[in-house]
Amino acid sequence: MAARDWLNDRIARRFEVMMAQGALDEARAALPRWPRAGGAAKAIGAPELIAHLRGEITRDAAIDAAIIASRQYAKRQRTWLRAQRDGWTDLHIPV
């Protein structure tokens, strides 16, 4: 399993890349139909970017909130995976 600090850093860097590649523009395009967005409204980071575009929070607050939401999702995944590991054999592979 990935170390928590390494994963948190990777999540933050990945969201920065997403922003640089147009995530805010994508959210802006979805804004007119947001009330009917369906599954898109559940995408991690999307509600936070929409809140920024609506003027409810700053851009930095939206980014921070989206990163926190991503970290929380990763934590839920780690917790689930730990619960599934009963009977697994750990392999120690030299790097």
FENTA-V633407 format. One record per backbone hydrogen bond with DSSP energy under -1.0 kcal/mol. CO is the residue of the C=O (numbers start at 0). NH is the residue of the N-H. E is the energy in kcal/mol with one decimal. If there is no record, write none. Layout:
co = (CO | CO)
nh = (NH | NH)
e = (E | E)
//
This chain:
co = (2 | 3 | 4 | 5 | 6 | 7 | 8 | 9 | 10 | 11 | 12 | 13 | 14 | 15 | 16 | 17 | 18 | 21 | 22 | 23 | 24 | 25 | 26 | 30 | 32 | 33 | 36 | 37 | 38 | 39 | 42 | 44 | 45 | 46 | 47 | 48 | 49 | 50 | 51 | 57 | 58 | 59 | 60 | 61 | 62 | 63 | 64 | 65 | 66 | 67 | 68 | 69 | 70 | 71 | 72 | 73 | 74 | 75 | 76 | 77 | 78 | 84)
nh = (6 | 7 | 8 | 9 | 10 | 11 | 12 | 13 | 14 | 15 | 16 | 17 | 18 | 19 | 20 | 22 | 21 | 25 | 26 | 27 | 28 | 29 | 30 | 33 | 35 | 36 | 39 | 40 | 41 | 42 | 45 | 48 | 49 | 50 | 51 | 52 | 53 | 55 | 54 | 61 | 62 | 63 | 64 | 65 | 66 | 67 | 68 | 69 | 70 | 71 | 72 | 73 | 74 | 75 | 76 | 77 | 78 | 79 | 80 | 81 | 82 | 87)
e = (-2.6 | -3.0 | -2.2 | -2.2 | -2.6 | -2.1 | -2.5 | -2.6 | -2.2 | -1.9 | -2.1 | -2.4 | -2.4 | -2.3 | -1.9 | -2.1 | -1.5 | -2.4 | -2.3 | -2.4 | -2.1 | -1.4 | -1.2 | -1.4 | -1.6 | -2.3 | -1.7 | -1.2 | -1.8 | -1.2 | -1.5 | -2.1 | -2.6 | -2.2 | -1.7 | -2.4 | -2.0 | -2.6 | -1.8 | -2.2 | -2.4 | -2.7 | -2.6 | -2.4 | -2.4 | -2.4 | -2.4 | -2.1 | -2.4 | -2.5 | -2.0 | -2.4 | -2.3 | -2.1 | -2.1 | -2.5 | -2.7 | -2.3 | -2.8 | -2.7 | -1.7 | -2.8)
//
